[in-house]
Amino acid sequence: MNLEDILSRFVDQCNNNQRLQEMNRDWTRRIQLVADDAPVRYWIRSEAGQLTAGRGELDGVDLEVRAPLAILEGVFSGAMSPTEPYNAGDLMVRGHQDDVMRLDIITLLIWGE
């Protein structure tokens, strides 16, 4: 499964979770995903409690998540917690701390610890 498929599954999981929809109803953000070792970029957009995802670059990004492709795939598939690669410096997240925490909570609610 490639990152685009993984993000599609992640978005479906989020959009079918009532708790996340309520939590994110006022959270409008653009998230750019950058794989350090791949030429293609991906994005996630949150608006009115719903997420969308796709391939390409976004303007006006609120968060940038940067890591090797395998780590992005692991984190967004639920195979890996973001904590270990983040603490090791292999996963970089740039943006407002509240948004970083919100993204972490989303992955925790979808995939658990």
URZIBEL-V774266 format. One record per residue. N is the residue number from 1. SS is DSSP state (H for helix, E for strand, C for the rest). D_FIRST is the distance of its C-alpha to the first C-alpha in Angstrom with 2 decimals. Layout:
n->(N | N)
ss->(SS | SS)
d_first->(D_FIRST | D_FIRST)
This chain:
n->(1 | 2 | 3 | 4 | 5 | 6 | 7 | 8 | 9 | 10 | 11 | 12 | 13 | 14 | 15 | 16 | 17 | 18 | 19 | 20 | 21 | 22 | 23 | 24 | 25 | 26 | 27 | 28 | 29 | 30 | 31 | 32 | 33 | 34 | 35 | 36 | 37 | 38 | 39 | 40 | 41 | 42 | 43 | 44 | 45 | 46 | 47 | 48 | 49 | 50 | 51 | 52 | 53 | 54 | 55 | 56 | 57 | 58 | 59 | 60 | 61 | 62 | 63 | 64 | 65 | 66 | 67 | 68 | 69 | 70 | 71 | 72 | 73 | 74 | 75 | 76 | 77 | 78 | 79 | 80 | 81 | 82 | 83 | 84 | 85 | 86 | 87 | 88 | 89 | 90 | 91 | 92 | 93 | 94 | 95 | 96 | 97 | 98 | 99 | 100 | 101 | 102 | 103 | 104 | 105 | 106 | 107 | 108 | 109 | 110 | 111 | 112 | 113)
ss->(C | C | H | H | H | H | H | H | H | H | H | H | H | H | H | C | C | H | H | H | H | H | H | C | C | C | C | C | E | E | E | E | E | E | E | C | C | C | C | C | E | E | E | E | E | E | E | C | C | E | E | E | E | E | E | C | C | C | C | C | C | C | E | E | E | E | E | C | H | H | H | H | H | H | H | H | H | C | C | C | C | H | H | H | H | H | H | C | C | C | E | E | E | E | E | C | H | H | H | H | H | H | H | H | H | H | H | H | H | H | H | C | C)
d_first->(0.00 | 3.82 | 6.82 | 8.16 | 6.07 | 6.63 | 10.11 | 10.72 | 10.38 | 12.48 | 14.95 | 15.38 | 16.14 | 18.58 | 20.20 | 20.88 | 22.54 | 26.24 | 27.04 | 24.59 | 25.85 | 29.37 | 28.69 | 27.07 | 29.44 | 31.35 | 28.59 | 27.84 | 25.76 | 23.67 | 21.06 | 19.82 | 16.83 | 17.55 | 15.52 | 18.48 | 16.96 | 15.21 | 17.31 | 15.41 | 16.20 | 14.86 | 17.08 | 17.72 | 21.06 | 23.05 | 26.05 | 28.27 | 25.98 | 22.97 | 19.86 | 18.21 | 15.52 | 14.90 | 14.96 | 18.27 | 21.18 | 23.34 | 27.08 | 28.79 | 26.00 | 26.96 | 24.37 | 22.48 | 19.75 | 19.40 | 17.60 | 15.70 | 12.05 | 11.14 | 13.49 | 12.30 | 8.74 | 10.84 | 13.38 | 11.63 | 9.50 | 12.91 | 12.40 | 15.05 | 18.15 | 18.96 | 22.48 | 22.32 | 20.62 | 22.86 | 25.92 | 25.17 | 24.99 | 21.40 | 20.38 | 22.87 | 23.51 | 26.31 | 28.07 | 30.54 | 30.45 | 30.52 | 27.31 | 25.61 | 26.81 | 25.68 | 22.05 | 22.33 | 23.88 | 21.17 | 18.46 | 21.08 | 21.88 | 18.35 | 17.14 | 20.58 | 21.69)
